[in-house]
């Protein structure tokens, strides 16, 4: 699962260190695509799946997302308060964290759905 997430985010990660804004935009666009995939997967599940499974996956995905995004906020706040990292680099790190969180939620949802079919 981690390999597919790393592969999906590789183009954003390949941006040079002096291109933080470009990388940040790349990560944000990737996150939007992953979030759309999550919404699409949940829509299909609701149409095809049994109610208990849909409820389970919906709750698990919600809290996986919330937990991951909370960690992204924590890392940003710590970096802003306690490091000498430039703000644009911190924004890049946060965007990467958020994109990774969405990618992991989508991957888990996809794997879980395929395992229950």
Biopython code that builds the backbone (N, CA, C, O; Angstrom):
import numpy as np
from Bio.PDB.StructureBuilder import StructureBuilder

atoms = [
    (1, "UNK", "N", (0.833, -1.189, 0.000)),
    (1, "UNK", "CA", (0.000, 0.000, 0.000)),
    (1, "UNK", "C", (0.877, 1.252, 0.000)),
    (1, "UNK", "O", (0.583, 2.213, -0.710)),
    (2, "UNK", "N", (1.938, 1.247, 0.781)),
    (2, "UNK", "CA", (2.805, 2.419, 0.835)),
    (2, "UNK", "C", (3.520, 2.653, -0.483)),
    (2, "UNK", "O", (3.806, 3.796, -0.841)),
    (3, "UNK", "N", (3.813, 1.578, -1.208)),
    (3, "UNK", "CA", (4.482, 1.724, -2.500)),
    (3, "UNK", "C", (3.602, 2.475, -3.496)),
    (3, "UNK", "O", (4.096, 3.321, -4.243)),
    (4, "UNK", "N", (2.309, 2.174, -3.512)),
    (4, "UNK", "CA", (1.433, 2.847, -4.473)),
    (4, "UNK", "C", (1.254, 4.315, -4.099)),
    (4, "UNK", "O", (1.116, 5.162, -4.982)),
    (5, "UNK", "N", (1.254, 4.629, -2.804)),
    (5, "UNK", "CA", (1.160, 6.023, -2.371)),
    (5, "UNK", "C", (2.426, 6.772, -2.763)),
    (5, "UNK", "O", (2.352, 7.879, -3.297)),
    (6, "UNK", "N", (3.576, 6.184, -2.505)),
    (6, "UNK", "CA", (4.857, 6.816, -2.870)),
    (6, "UNK", "C", (4.936, 7.037, -4.372)),
    (6, "UNK", "O", (5.393, 8.085, -4.828)),
    (7, "UNK", "N", (4.493, 6.053, -5.134)),
    (7, "UNK", "CA", (4.521, 6.178, -6.592)),
    (7, "UNK", "C", (3.599, 7.300, -7.070)),
    (7, "UNK", "O", (3.953, 8.062, -7.969)),
    (8, "UNK", "N", (2.430, 7.393, -6.470)),
    (8, "UNK", "CA", (1.474, 8.430, -6.877)),
    (8, "UNK", "C", (1.987, 9.834, -6.565)),
    (8, "UNK", "O", (1.694, 10.782, -7.295)),
    (9, "UNK", "N", (2.745, 9.966, -5.489)),
    (9, "UNK", "CA", (3.240, 11.284, -5.080)),
    (9, "UNK", "C", (4.658, 11.585, -5.578)),
    (9, "UNK", "O", (5.182, 12.672, -5.334)),
    (10, "UNK", "N", (5.268, 10.644, -6.262)),
    (10, "UNK", "CA", (6.647, 10.806, -6.727)),
    (10, "UNK", "C", (6.868, 12.061, -7.576)),
    (10, "UNK", "O", (7.880, 12.736, -7.387)),
    (11, "UNK", "N", (5.970, 12.402, -8.499)),
    (11, "UNK", "CA", (6.215, 13.622, -9.288)),
    (11, "UNK", "C", (6.286, 14.881, -8.415)),
    (11, "UNK", "O", (7.078, 15.782, -8.688)),
    (12, "UNK", "N", (5.472, 14.939, -7.385)),
    (12, "UNK", "CA", (5.501, 16.108, -6.484)),
    (12, "UNK", "C", (6.776, 16.115, -5.661)),
    (12, "UNK", "O", (7.381, 17.166, -5.448)),
    (13, "UNK", "N", (7.177, 14.955, -5.206)),
    (13, "UNK", "CA", (8.378, 14.852, -4.387)),
    (13, "UNK", "C", (9.638, 15.131, -5.200)),
    (13, "UNK", "O", (10.672, 15.504, -4.646)),
    (14, "UNK", "N", (9.547, 14.952, -6.491)),
    (14, "UNK", "CA", (10.713, 15.168, -7.357)),
    (14, "UNK", "C", (11.007, 16.647, -7.600)),
    (14, "UNK", "O", (12.063, 16.994, -8.129)),
    (15, "UNK", "N", (10.078, 17.513, -7.218)),
    (15, "UNK", "CA", (10.321, 18.945, -7.399)),
    (15, "UNK", "C", (11.527, 19.356, -6.565)),
    (15, "UNK", "O", (11.653, 18.937, -5.414)),
    (16, "UNK", "N", (12.407, 20.163, -7.124)),
    (16, "UNK", "CA", (13.613, 20.574, -6.391)),
    (16, "UNK", "C", (13.282, 21.384, -5.140)),
    (16, "UNK", "O", (12.182, 21.918, -5.000)),
    (17, "UNK", "N", (14.245, 21.462, -4.244)),
    (17, "UNK", "CA", (14.055, 22.162, -2.980)),
    (17, "UNK", "C", (13.786, 23.653, -3.147)),
    (17, "UNK", "O", (13.228, 24.282, -2.248)),
    (18, "UNK", "N", (14.167, 24.216, -4.260)),
    (18, "UNK", "CA", (13.915, 25.639, -4.475)),
    (18, "UNK", "C", (12.590, 25.903, -5.198)),
    (18, "UNK", "O", (12.310, 27.026, -5.617)),
    (19, "UNK", "N", (11.792, 24.859, -5.333)),
    (19, "UNK", "CA", (10.493, 24.976, -6.015)),
    (19, "UNK", "C", (9.343, 24.598, -5.076)),
    (19, "UNK", "O", (8.456, 23.829, -5.445)),
    (20, "UNK", "N", (9.369, 25.140, -3.876)),
    (20, "UNK", "CA", (8.365, 24.777, -2.874)),
    (20, "UNK", "C", (6.935, 25.074, -3.334)),
    (20, "UNK", "O", (6.034, 24.263, -3.115)),
    (21, "UNK", "N", (6.725, 26.217, -3.961)),
    (21, "UNK", "CA", (5.369, 26.578, -4.383)),
    (21, "UNK", "C", (4.835, 25.597, -5.429)),
    (21, "UNK", "O", (3.666, 25.213, -5.384)),
    (22, "UNK", "N", (5.677, 25.202, -6.351)),
    (22, "UNK", "CA", (5.263, 24.246, -7.392)),
    (22, "UNK", "C", (4.935, 22.892, -6.759)),
    (22, "UNK", "O", (3.926, 22.268, -7.090)),
    (23, "UNK", "N", (5.795, 22.452, -5.851)),
    (23, "UNK", "CA", (5.560, 21.177, -5.177)),
    (23, "UNK", "C", (4.291, 21.232, -4.327)),
    (23, "UNK", "O", (3.515, 20.276, -4.299)),
    (24, "UNK", "N", (4.081, 22.354, -3.634)),
    (24, "UNK", "CA", (2.884, 22.507, -2.806)),
    (24, "UNK", "C", (1.634, 22.394, -3.664)),
    (24, "UNK", "O", (0.687, 21.696, -3.298)),
    (25, "UNK", "N", (1.627, 23.074, -4.798)),
    (25, "UNK", "CA", (0.477, 22.990, -5.710)),
    (25, "UNK", "C", (0.289, 21.568, -6.215)),
    (25, "UNK", "O", (-0.841, 21.090, -6.311)),
    (26, "UNK", "N", (1.366, 20.897, -6.535)),
    (26, "UNK", "CA", (1.299, 19.506, -6.993)),
    (26, "UNK", "C", (0.662, 18.620, -5.926)),
    (26, "UNK", "O", (-0.226, 17.823, -6.227)),
    (27, "UNK", "N", (1.114, 18.757, -4.682)),
    (27, "UNK", "CA", (0.543, 17.958, -3.592)),
    (27, "UNK", "C", (-0.932, 18.286, -3.379)),
    (27, "UNK", "O", (-1.736, 17.389, -3.124)),
    (28, "UNK", "N", (-1.288, 19.550, -3.481)),
    (28, "UNK", "CA", (-2.703, 19.936, -3.301)),
    (28, "UNK", "C", (-3.570, 19.359, -4.410)),
    (28, "UNK", "O", (-4.681, 18.894, -4.155)),
    (29, "UNK", "N", (-3.069, 19.386, -5.634)),
    (29, "UNK", "CA", (-3.818, 18.797, -6.750)),
    (29, "UNK", "C", (-3.949, 17.285, -6.580)),
    (29, "UNK", "O", (-4.997, 16.708, -6.870)),
    (30, "UNK", "N", (-2.883, 16.655, -6.110)),
    (30, "UNK", "CA", (-2.936, 15.214, -5.860)),
    (30, "UNK", "C", (-3.951, 14.895, -4.782)),
    (30, "UNK", "O", (-4.724, 13.945, -4.904)),
    (31, "UNK", "N", (-3.945, 15.700, -3.721)),
    (31, "UNK", "CA", (-4.913, 15.472, -2.644)),
    (31, "UNK", "C", (-6.339, 15.608, -3.176)),
    (31, "UNK", "O", (-7.208, 14.812, -2.818)),
    (32, "UNK", "N", (-6.587, 16.591, -4.012)),
    (32, "UNK", "CA", (-7.923, 16.760, -4.591)),
    (32, "UNK", "C", (-8.342, 15.521, -5.380)),
    (32, "UNK", "O", (-9.492, 15.087, -5.308)),
    (33, "UNK", "N", (-7.412, 14.965, -6.121)),
    (33, "UNK", "CA", (-7.708, 13.753, -6.892)),
    (33, "UNK", "C", (-7.980, 12.567, -5.971)),
    (33, "UNK", "O", (-8.895, 11.783, -6.223)),
    (34, "UNK", "N", (-7.190, 12.431, -4.903)),
    (34, "UNK", "CA", (-7.426, 11.342, -3.954)),
    (34, "UNK", "C", (-8.767, 11.518, -3.250)),
    (34, "UNK", "O", (-9.501, 10.549, -3.058)),
    (35, "UNK", "N", (-9.088, 12.750, -2.867)),
    (35, "UNK", "CA", (-10.366, 13.008, -2.203)),
    (35, "UNK", "C", (-11.538, 12.689, -3.139)),
    (35, "UNK", "O", (-12.555, 12.150, -2.701)),
    (36, "UNK", "N", (-11.395, 13.017, -4.406)),
    (36, "UNK", "CA", (-12.431, 12.663, -5.384)),
    (36, "UNK", "C", (-12.566, 11.146, -5.487)),
    (36, "UNK", "O", (-13.674, 10.623, -5.606)),
    (37, "UNK", "N", (-11.441, 10.447, -5.441)),
    (37, "UNK", "CA", (-11.477, 8.981, -5.466)),
    (37, "UNK", "C", (-12.174, 8.408, -4.242)),
    (37, "UNK", "O", (-12.911, 7.428, -4.344)),
    (38, "UNK", "N", (-11.943, 9.014, -3.093)),
    (38, "UNK", "CA", (-12.615, 8.571, -1.865)),
    (38, "UNK", "C", (-14.122, 8.766, -2.008)),
    (38, "UNK", "O", (-14.903, 7.867, -1.695)),
    (39, "UNK", "N", (-14.525, 9.940, -2.481)),
    (39, "UNK", "CA", (-15.958, 10.212, -2.664)),
    (39, "UNK", "C", (-16.590, 9.248, -3.659)),
    (39, "UNK", "O", (-17.699, 8.759, -3.447)),
    (40, "UNK", "N", (-15.877, 8.983, -4.741)),
    (40, "UNK", "CA", (-16.387, 8.052, -5.757)),
    (40, "UNK", "C", (-16.512, 6.636, -5.191)),
    (40, "UNK", "O", (-17.508, 5.953, -5.428)),
    (41, "UNK", "N", (-15.510, 6.207, -4.453)),
    (41, "UNK", "CA", (-15.543, 4.868, -3.856)),
    (41, "UNK", "C", (-16.692, 4.740, -2.864)),
    (41, "UNK", "O", (-17.374, 3.715, -2.831)),
    (42, "UNK", "N", (-16.907, 5.763, -2.066)),
    (42, "UNK", "CA", (-17.998, 5.710, -1.093)),
    (42, "UNK", "C", (-19.354, 5.729, -1.797)),
    (42, "UNK", "O", (-20.291, 5.067, -1.351)),
    (43, "UNK", "N", (-19.465, 6.478, -2.886)),
    (43, "UNK", "CA", (-20.718, 6.500, -3.650)),
    (43, "UNK", "C", (-21.023, 5.118, -4.215)),
    (43, "UNK", "O", (-22.161, 4.651, -4.158)),
    (44, "UNK", "N", (-19.989, 4.462, -4.766)),
    (44, "UNK", "CA", (-20.188, 3.098, -5.295)),
    (44, "UNK", "C", (-20.555, 2.124, -4.189)),
    (44, "UNK", "O", (-21.417, 1.263, -4.367)),
    (45, "UNK", "N", (-19.895, 2.266, -3.048)),
    (45, "UNK", "CA", (-20.201, 1.390, -1.918)),
    (45, "UNK", "C", (-21.642, 1.545, -1.467)),
    (45, "UNK", "O", (-22.328, 0.559, -1.196)),
    (46, "UNK", "N", (-22.088, 2.770, -1.389)),
    (46, "UNK", "CA", (-23.472, 3.017, -0.957)),
    (46, "UNK", "C", (-24.466, 2.423, -1.942)),
    (46, "UNK", "O", (-25.530, 1.947, -1.548)),
    (47, "UNK", "N", (-24.117, 2.451, -3.231)),
    (47, "UNK", "CA", (-25.003, 1.917, -4.260)),
    (47, "UNK", "C", (-24.994, 0.394, -4.284)),
    (47, "UNK", "O", (-26.017, -0.230, -4.567)),
    (48, "UNK", "N", (-23.835, -0.213, -3.988)),
    (48, "UNK", "CA", (-23.677, -1.655, -4.154)),
    (48, "UNK", "C", (-23.566, -2.441, -2.863)),
    (48, "UNK", "O", (-23.918, -3.620, -2.814)),
    (49, "UNK", "N", (-23.079, -1.794, -1.821)),
    (49, "UNK", "CA", (-22.702, -2.528, -0.621)),
    (49, "UNK", "C", (-23.825, -2.728, 0.369)),
    (49, "UNK", "O", (-24.884, -2.104, 0.300)),
    (50, "UNK", "N", (-23.546, -3.625, 1.290)),
    (50, "UNK", "CA", (-24.492, -3.826, 2.378)),
    (50, "UNK", "C", (-24.323, -2.705, 3.391)),
    (50, "UNK", "O", (-23.227, -2.172, 3.562)),
    (51, "UNK", "N", (-25.397, -2.355, 4.051)),
    (51, "UNK", "CA", (-25.423, -1.192, 4.931)),
    (51, "UNK", "C", (-24.368, -1.242, 6.035)),
    (51, "UNK", "O", (-23.735, -0.227, 6.324)),
    (52, "UNK", "N", (-24.174, -2.388, 6.645)),
    (52, "UNK", "CA", (-23.203, -2.495, 7.741)),
    (52, "UNK", "C", (-21.785, -2.240, 7.245)),
    (52, "UNK", "O", (-21.005, -1.570, 7.923)),
    (53, "UNK", "N", (-21.444, -2.760, 6.082)),
    (53, "UNK", "CA", (-20.113, -2.547, 5.520)),
    (53, "UNK", "C", (-19.910, -1.080, 5.157)),
    (53, "UNK", "O", (-18.852, -0.510, 5.424)),
    (54, "UNK", "N", (-20.908, -0.480, 4.559)),
    (54, "UNK", "CA", (-20.825, 0.934, 4.192)),
    (54, "UNK", "C", (-20.620, 1.790, 5.440)),
    (54, "UNK", "O", (-19.793, 2.703, 5.446)),
    (55, "UNK", "N", (-21.366, 1.495, 6.483)),
    (55, "UNK", "CA", (-21.231, 2.241, 7.733)),
    (55, "UNK", "C", (-19.836, 2.067, 8.319)),
    (55, "UNK", "O", (-19.207, 3.044, 8.726)),
    (56, "UNK", "N", (-19.357, 0.846, 8.362)),
    (56, "UNK", "CA", (-18.026, 0.562, 8.893)),
    (56, "UNK", "C", (-16.950, 1.317, 8.123)),
    (56, "UNK", "O", (-16.115, 1.992, 8.727)),
    (57, "UNK", "N", (-16.962, 1.212, 6.807)),
    (57, "UNK", "CA", (-15.937, 1.855, 5.989)),
    (57, "UNK", "C", (-16.044, 3.376, 6.043)),
    (57, "UNK", "O", (-15.030, 4.074, 5.998)),
    (58, "UNK", "N", (-17.241, 3.878, 6.138)),
    (58, "UNK", "CA", (-17.437, 5.316, 6.237)),
    (58, "UNK", "C", (-16.840, 5.866, 7.540)),
    (58, "UNK", "O", (-16.150, 6.885, 7.531)),
    (59, "UNK", "N", (-17.107, 5.193, 8.640)),
    (59, "UNK", "CA", (-16.588, 5.638, 9.935)),
    (59, "UNK", "C", (-15.069, 5.482, 9.981)),
    (59, "UNK", "O", (-14.368, 6.390, 10.428)),
    (60, "UNK", "N", (-14.564, 4.357, 9.531)),
    (60, "UNK", "CA", (-13.117, 4.144, 9.537)),
    (60, "UNK", "C", (-12.403, 5.179, 8.674)),
    (60, "UNK", "O", (-11.375, 5.721, 9.080)),
    (61, "UNK", "N", (-12.932, 5.453, 7.504)),
    (61, "UNK", "CA", (-12.310, 6.432, 6.601)),
    (61, "UNK", "C", (-12.339, 7.827, 7.209)),
    (61, "UNK", "O", (-11.363, 8.572, 7.130)),
    (62, "UNK", "N", (-13.459, 8.167, 7.810)),
    (62, "UNK", "CA", (-13.588, 9.485, 8.436)),
    (62, "UNK", "C", (-12.516, 9.689, 9.502)),
    (62, "UNK", "O", (-11.846, 10.722, 9.522)),
    (63, "UNK", "N", (-12.355, 8.719, 10.375)),
    (63, "UNK", "CA", (-11.406, 8.884, 11.471)),
    (63, "UNK", "C", (-9.953, 8.682, 11.030)),
    (63, "UNK", "O", (-9.047, 9.259, 11.630)),
    (64, "UNK", "N", (-9.721, 7.884, 10.005)),
    (64, "UNK", "CA", (-8.375, 7.807, 9.420)),
    (64, "UNK", "C", (-7.988, 9.183, 8.865)),
    (64, "UNK", "O", (-6.864, 9.644, 9.065)),
    (65, "UNK", "N", (-8.915, 9.826, 8.176)),
    (65, "UNK", "CA", (-8.656, 11.134, 7.599)),
    (65, "UNK", "C", (-8.439, 12.173, 8.705)),
    (65, "UNK", "O", (-7.464, 12.924, 8.670)),
    (66, "UNK", "N", (-9.326, 12.213, 9.660)),
    (66, "UNK", "CA", (-9.198, 13.196, 10.742)),
    (66, "UNK", "C", (-7.896, 13.022, 11.518)),
    (66, "UNK", "O", (-7.217, 14.000, 11.830)),
    (67, "UNK", "N", (-7.554, 11.786, 11.824)),
    (67, "UNK", "CA", (-6.315, 11.521, 12.558)),
    (67, "UNK", "C", (-5.087, 11.951, 11.784)),
    (67, "UNK", "O", (-4.169, 12.551, 12.344)),
    (68, "UNK", "N", (-5.070, 11.646, 10.502)),
    (68, "UNK", "CA", (-3.934, 12.023, 9.665)),
    (68, "UNK", "C", (-3.804, 13.532, 9.522)),
    (68, "UNK", "O", (-2.706, 14.079, 9.624)),
    (69, "UNK", "N", (-4.929, 14.204, 9.285)),
    (69, "UNK", "CA", (-4.881, 15.659, 9.120)),
    (69, "UNK", "C", (-4.506, 16.361, 10.420)),
    (69, "UNK", "O", (-3.847, 17.401, 10.401)),
    (70, "UNK", "N", (-4.919, 15.799, 11.532)),
    (70, "UNK", "CA", (-4.524, 16.348, 12.829)),
    (70, "UNK", "C", (-3.009, 16.293, 12.996)),
    (70, "UNK", "O", (-2.403, 17.242, 13.492)),
    (71, "UNK", "N", (-2.397, 15.186, 12.583)),
    (71, "UNK", "CA", (-0.938, 15.063, 12.659)),
    (71, "UNK", "C", (-0.258, 16.065, 11.728)),
    (71, "UNK", "O", (0.798, 16.602, 12.062)),
    (72, "UNK", "N", (-0.848, 16.317, 10.579)),
    (72, "UNK", "CA", (-0.289, 17.316, 9.661)),
    (72, "UNK", "C", (-0.292, 18.697, 10.319)),
    (72, "UNK", "O", (0.692, 19.433, 10.240)),
    (73, "UNK", "N", (-1.402, 19.037, 10.967)),
    (73, "UNK", "CA", (-1.489, 20.321, 11.668)),
    (73, "UNK", "C", (-0.466, 20.402, 12.794)),
    (73, "UNK", "O", (0.165, 21.441, 12.993)),
    (74, "UNK", "N", (-0.303, 19.315, 13.523)),
    (74, "UNK", "CA", (0.655, 19.277, 14.634)),
    (74, "UNK", "C", (2.071, 19.513, 14.120)),
    (74, "UNK", "O", (2.818, 20.316, 14.679)),
    (75, "UNK", "N", (2.429, 18.810, 13.058)),
    (75, "UNK", "CA", (3.777, 18.963, 12.498)),
    (75, "UNK", "C", (4.009, 20.389, 11.985)),
    (75, "UNK", "O", (5.100, 20.937, 12.141)),
    (76, "UNK", "N", (2.989, 20.980, 11.379)),
    (76, "UNK", "CA", (3.114, 22.355, 10.901)),
    (76, "UNK", "C", (3.325, 23.312, 12.073)),
    (76, "UNK", "O", (4.211, 24.165, 12.036)),
    (77, "UNK", "N", (2.523, 23.166, 13.087)),
    (77, "UNK", "CA", (2.633, 24.068, 14.234)),
    (77, "UNK", "C", (3.992, 23.948, 14.913)),
    (77, "UNK", "O", (4.598, 24.954, 15.282)),
    (78, "UNK", "N", (4.467, 22.719, 15.075)),
    (78, "UNK", "CA", (5.785, 22.524, 15.671)),
    (78, "UNK", "C", (6.883, 23.149, 14.812)),
    (78, "UNK", "O", (7.793, 23.794, 15.332)),
    (79, "UNK", "N", (6.794, 22.956, 13.509)),
    (79, "UNK", "CA", (7.805, 23.508, 12.611)),
    (79, "UNK", "C", (7.800, 25.036, 12.642)),
    (79, "UNK", "O", (8.859, 25.663, 12.652)),
    (80, "UNK", "N", (6.616, 25.628, 12.656)),
    (80, "UNK", "CA", (6.528, 27.083, 12.698)),
    (80, "UNK", "C", (7.074, 27.649, 14.008)),
    (80, "UNK", "O", (7.715, 28.700, 14.024)),
    (81, "UNK", "N", (6.812, 26.943, 15.098)),
    (81, "UNK", "CA", (7.194, 27.451, 16.417)),
    (81, "UNK", "C", (8.634, 27.144, 16.797)),
    (81, "UNK", "O", (9.269, 27.926, 17.504)),
    (82, "UNK", "N", (9.155, 26.009, 16.334)),
    (82, "UNK", "CA", (10.421, 25.529, 16.883)),
    (82, "UNK", "C", (11.539, 25.309, 15.875)),
    (82, "UNK", "O", (12.598, 24.795, 16.237)),
    (83, "UNK", "N", (11.331, 25.683, 14.637)),
    (83, "UNK", "CA", (12.374, 25.417, 13.647)),
    (83, "UNK", "C", (12.713, 26.692, 12.882)),
    (83, "UNK", "O", (12.029, 27.710, 12.981)),
    (84, "UNK", "N", (13.766, 26.596, 12.139)),
    (84, "UNK", "CA", (14.178, 27.693, 11.259)),
    (84, "UNK", "C", (13.822, 27.384, 9.809)),
    (84, "UNK", "O", (14.373, 27.983, 8.885)),
    (85, "UNK", "N", (12.909, 26.457, 9.618)),
    (85, "UNK", "CA", (12.493, 26.082, 8.266)),
    (85, "UNK", "C", (11.672, 27.228, 7.674)),
    (85, "UNK", "O", (10.778, 27.752, 8.339)),
    (86, "UNK", "N", (11.962, 27.619, 6.443)),
    (86, "UNK", "CA", (11.198, 28.707, 5.812)),
    (86, "UNK", "C", (9.711, 28.347, 5.692)),
    (86, "UNK", "O", (9.363, 27.182, 5.504)),
    (87, "UNK", "N", (8.847, 29.347, 5.802)),
    (87, "UNK", "CA", (7.401, 29.091, 5.729)),
    (87, "UNK", "C", (6.955, 28.370, 4.459)),
    (87, "UNK", "O", (6.042, 27.546, 4.508)),
    (88, "UNK", "N", (7.589, 28.669, 3.317)),
    (88, "UNK", "CA", (7.182, 27.986, 2.087)),
    (88, "UNK", "C", (7.558, 26.506, 2.106)),
    (88, "UNK", "O", (6.873, 25.687, 1.494)),
    (89, "UNK", "N", (8.625, 26.162, 2.794)),
    (89, "UNK", "CA", (9.002, 24.749, 2.940)),
    (89, "UNK", "C", (8.038, 24.042, 3.900)),
    (89, "UNK", "O", (7.711, 22.871, 3.708)),
    (90, "UNK", "N", (7.594, 24.752, 4.919)),
    (90, "UNK", "CA", (6.618, 24.184, 5.859)),
    (90, "UNK", "C", (5.286, 23.956, 5.154)),
    (90, "UNK", "O", (4.634, 22.935, 5.371)),
    (91, "UNK", "N", (4.883, 24.901, 4.315)),
    (91, "UNK", "CA", (3.649, 24.728, 3.541)),
    (91, "UNK", "C", (3.746, 23.508, 2.628)),
    (91, "UNK", "O", (2.781, 22.762, 2.467)),
    (92, "UNK", "N", (4.915, 23.317, 2.038)),
    (92, "UNK", "CA", (5.147, 22.142, 1.186)),
    (92, "UNK", "C", (5.013, 20.856, 1.997)),
    (92, "UNK", "O", (4.356, 19.907, 1.567)),
    (93, "UNK", "N", (5.640, 20.834, 3.171)),
    (93, "UNK", "CA", (5.564, 19.651, 4.039)),
    (93, "UNK", "C", (4.127, 19.349, 4.441)),
    (93, "UNK", "O", (3.707, 18.192, 4.448)),
    (94, "UNK", "N", (3.366, 20.405, 4.780)),
    (94, "UNK", "CA", (1.979, 20.185, 5.186)),
    (94, "UNK", "C", (1.145, 19.668, 4.011)),
    (94, "UNK", "O", (0.342, 18.750, 4.174)),
    (95, "UNK", "N", (1.336, 20.255, 2.837)),
    (95, "UNK", "CA", (0.597, 19.790, 1.655)),
    (95, "UNK", "C", (0.937, 18.335, 1.342)),
    (95, "UNK", "O", (0.061, 17.556, 0.968)),
    (96, "UNK", "N", (2.212, 17.971, 1.497)),
    (96, "UNK", "CA", (2.619, 16.581, 1.277)),
    (96, "UNK", "C", (1.950, 15.668, 2.299)),
    (96, "UNK", "O", (1.457, 14.597, 1.947)),
    (97, "UNK", "N", (1.933, 16.083, 3.544)),
    (97, "UNK", "CA", (1.304, 15.286, 4.592)),
    (97, "UNK", "C", (-0.190, 15.094, 4.311)),
    (97, "UNK", "O", (-0.716, 13.990, 4.455)),
    (98, "UNK", "N", (-0.860, 16.162, 3.915)),
    (98, "UNK", "CA", (-2.295, 16.078, 3.629)),
    (98, "UNK", "C", (-2.569, 15.177, 2.423)),
    (98, "UNK", "O", (-3.516, 14.390, 2.436)),
    (99, "UNK", "N", (-1.748, 15.291, 1.393)),
    (99, "UNK", "CA", (-1.920, 14.431, 0.216)),
    (99, "UNK", "C", (-1.671, 12.971, 0.582)),
    (99, "UNK", "O", (-2.388, 12.079, 0.129)),
    (100, "UNK", "N", (-0.660, 12.737, 1.397)),
    (100, "UNK", "CA", (-0.361, 11.367, 1.827)),
    (100, "UNK", "C", (-1.508, 10.803, 2.648)),
    (100, "UNK", "O", (-1.873, 9.638, 2.487)),
    (101, "UNK", "N", (-2.076, 11.615, 3.522)),
    (101, "UNK", "CA", (-3.214, 11.175, 4.330)),
    (101, "UNK", "C", (-4.371, 10.760, 3.436)),
    (101, "UNK", "O", (-4.941, 9.684, 3.617)),
    (102, "UNK", "N", (-4.721, 11.600, 2.476)),
    (102, "UNK", "CA", (-5.827, 11.265, 1.568)),
    (102, "UNK", "C", (-5.515, 10.023, 0.742)),
    (102, "UNK", "O", (-6.390, 9.186, 0.518)),
    (103, "UNK", "N", (-4.272, 9.903, 0.292)),
    (103, "UNK", "CA", (-3.880, 8.726, -0.495)),
    (103, "UNK", "C", (-3.993, 7.457, 0.338)),
    (103, "UNK", "O", (-4.460, 6.431, -0.156)),
    (104, "UNK", "N", (-3.571, 7.517, 1.588)),
    (104, "UNK", "CA", (-3.648, 6.335, 2.457)),
    (104, "UNK", "C", (-5.096, 5.960, 2.751)),
    (104, "UNK", "O", (-5.433, 4.777, 2.794)),
    (105, "UNK", "N", (-5.949, 6.953, 2.951)),
    (105, "UNK", "CA", (-7.368, 6.660, 3.189)),
    (105, "UNK", "C", (-7.963, 5.994, 1.955)),
    (105, "UNK", "O", (-8.690, 5.007, 2.071)),
    (106, "UNK", "N", (-7.660, 6.522, 0.786)),
    (106, "UNK", "CA", (-8.173, 5.917, -0.448)),
    (106, "UNK", "C", (-7.634, 4.505, -0.625)),
    (106, "UNK", "O", (-8.381, 3.599, -0.995)),
    (107, "UNK", "N", (-6.357, 4.310, -0.368)),
    (107, "UNK", "CA", (-5.760, 2.975, -0.516)),
    (107, "UNK", "C", (-6.400, 1.984, 0.460)),
    (107, "UNK", "O", (-6.739, 0.864, 0.078)),
    (108, "UNK", "N", (-6.563, 2.395, 1.705)),
    (108, "UNK", "CA", (-7.186, 1.495, 2.687)),
    (108, "UNK", "C", (-8.620, 1.175, 2.306)),
    (108, "UNK", "O", (-9.058, 0.029, 2.403)),
    (109, "UNK", "N", (-9.349, 2.197, 1.871)),
    (109, "UNK", "CA", (-10.737, 2.006, 1.457)),
    (109, "UNK", "C", (-10.814, 1.053, 0.277)),
    (109, "UNK", "O", (-11.667, 0.165, 0.245)),
    (110, "UNK", "N", (-9.940, 1.230, -0.677)),
    (110, "UNK", "CA", (-9.919, 0.367, -1.859)),
    (110, "UNK", "C", (-9.566, -1.067, -1.498)),
    (110, "UNK", "O", (-10.222, -2.009, -1.943)),
    (111, "UNK", "N", (-8.530, -1.227, -0.691)),
    (111, "UNK", "CA", (-8.129, -2.575, -0.275)),
    (111, "UNK", "C", (-9.207, -3.244, 0.559)),
    (111, "UNK", "O", (-9.491, -4.428, 0.376)),
    (112, "UNK", "N", (-9.796, -2.513, 1.450)),
    (112, "UNK", "CA", (-10.839, -3.066, 2.306)),
    (112, "UNK", "C", (-12.056, -3.467, 1.475)),
    (112, "UNK", "O", (-12.640, -4.531, 1.680)),
    (113, "UNK", "N", (-12.424, -2.608, 0.544)),
    (113, "UNK", "CA", (-13.582, -2.893, -0.310)),
    (113, "UNK", "C", (-13.337, -4.134, -1.158)),
    (113, "UNK", "O", (-14.213, -4.987, -1.299)),
    (114, "UNK", "N", (-12.129, -4.223, -1.722)),
    (114, "UNK", "CA", (-11.803, -5.389, -2.553)),
    (114, "UNK", "C", (-11.761, -6.665, -1.709)),
    (114, "UNK", "O", (-12.117, -7.740, -2.191)),
    (115, "UNK", "N", (-11.337, -6.551, -0.481)),
    (115, "UNK", "CA", (-11.283, -7.712, 0.411)),
    (115, "UNK", "C", (-12.647, -8.206, 0.837)),
    (115, "UNK", "O", (-12.818, -9.376, 1.178)),
    (116, "UNK", "N", (-13.615, -7.309, 0.816)),
    (116, "UNK", "CA", (-14.968, -7.688, 1.239)),
    (116, "UNK", "C", (-15.854, -8.092, 0.081)),
    (116, "UNK", "O", (-16.996, -8.506, 0.281)),
    (117, "UNK", "N", (-15.330, -7.973, -1.142)),
    (117, "UNK", "CA", (-16.154, -8.364, -2.294)),
    (117, "UNK", "C", (-16.030, -9.824, -2.588)),
    (117, "UNK", "O", (-16.655, -10.321, -3.524)),
]
sb = StructureBuilder()
sb.init_structure("model")
sb.init_model(0)
sb.init_chain("A")
sb.init_seg("    ")
for serial, (resi, resn, name, xyz) in enumerate(atoms, 1):
    if name == "N":
        sb.init_residue(resn, " ", resi, " ")
    sb.init_atom(name, np.array(xyz, "f"), 0.0, 1.0, " ", f" {name:<3s}", serial, name[0])
structure = sb.get_structure()
